[in-house]
């Protein structure tokens, strides 16, 4: 019999790619999503890619009763991967209460409902933002976490603390927190990818929208950082590599291979690229010129962030194998499909 995994936020960017990898690894997938920042069309696209239609339930996880009901229906699930959250850094600064309310109510209701039904395995979608401004590079999982700059980032840090308390209080509940660096790219089919709401905050969707003519010009936020070309360095990771890591993490919990009831893993490539590196690669891959201009620094940006990938390699046997060019060409392919379909 197939093992059932509940994927909250499974119509979103990373959730949908993970649902595909789960299906391809013979899991039965139930997607819970409120569609606040995604589309139900994702379900048919997952079918198109995998030949399987995951079960879909539109539910607001802030609603504890509704959450409890849906977990009652799917109490035969063996684990939960929790993506459902608001994620826009800038918006979280404007609307902190909305972020704290949404991200914590949904997390707490999910944890409560799943443990009520003995679903004791949990994967959390965390972020390298929990490291704040790191004092050591590459960043290992032992680096101290710091209060992140944004309320969004803080919801990830506090969520990890909640998981720490909760796993310690329970004999049976185990969790893995996966700390993503900078996920970009899209599924090679071009069927699914990132769907930014409004003006993108993040570099890659801003680049592809500029190249597609949706935005006039990319603003490069600062070239006076202490890096090789003055622009900040990040660890960009292909979303398909990221998705595969979730499947491995789930299997680790199901096989009870975890060494602690709460484990943390960085998900990055370990290789840092500057903003100008990304722009130059984009121009090479697409054989076109990008309209950009250097402007002042953006609040909260750190000069350099890249992962130590040793722990994930050693304990999960996972490492990313898709290159920057592949990340860029798949992002561009997705952007072009998006424009032609007008989603
Ligand atoms: C990358 C670089 C910008 C846009 C954020 C969140 C983090 C995680 C991933 C998860 C920086 C520069 C960007 C633009 C630019 N979120 N840039 N012009 O800030 O590393 O991480 O996304 O959900 O928590 O903080 O990623 O893609 O925004 O920026 O010059 O229009 O690109 O200054 O140096 P970041 P990013």
Boltz pocket constraint, residues with backbone or C-beta under 6 A from the ligand:
constraints:
  - pocket:
      binder: B
      contacts: [[A, 87], [A, 89], [A, 127], [A, 128], [A, 129], [A, 153], [A, 180], [A, 181], [A, 182], [A, 183], [A, 200], [A, 201], [A, 202], [A, 203], [A, 204], [A, 206], [A, 218], [A, 219], [A, 220], [A, 221], [A, 222], [A, 231], [A, 232], [A, 233], [A, 234], [A, 275], [A, 298], [A, 301], [A, 302]]
      max_distance: 6.0
